[in-house]
Structure formats: C-alpha cells, structure tokens
Amino acid sequence: MESSEQVLKVMQKAKAPMSAGQIAELSGIDRKVVDKAMKQLQTEKKIVSPKRCFWEPAK
C-alpha cells in the first residue's frame, strides 16, 4: 500500500482533523514520509485543512 493511501485511511478512521505528527504516531510511518504523502494528497485535493496545521479528508 502506498504511503499516501495509508495516511488517508488513518485520517478517515480518526473522524477529526489531525496534525502530521499525530498521523505519523498512529500509522507508524516516518514523519517525513507522512509530510510528503500529505503534500501529494493536498495537490490531489483529497485532504483539506479546516484549521492551521490540521488536516482531514475532503468531503
């Protein structure tokens, strides 16, 4: 499974906006990999930021 898919699944399960650090901690993925995956998800418009430094899946 690709890291961006893993990040998105963790965010969907959480049902609340999360920071990259929280996602890294829950998924066991390195923080730098999480940041890169989130950047990709952001450009694909699959995640949105309801408040600064917190992200959730796009609706």
RALIN-V745399 format. One record per helix or strand of 2 or more residues. SS is the DSSP state (a for helix, b for strand). FROM is the first residue (numbers start at 1). TO is the last residue. If there is no record, write none. Layout:
((SS & FROM & TO) (SS & FROM & TO))
This chain:
((a & 3 & 14) (a & 20 & 27) (a & 31 & 43) (b & 47 & 51) (b & 54 & 57))
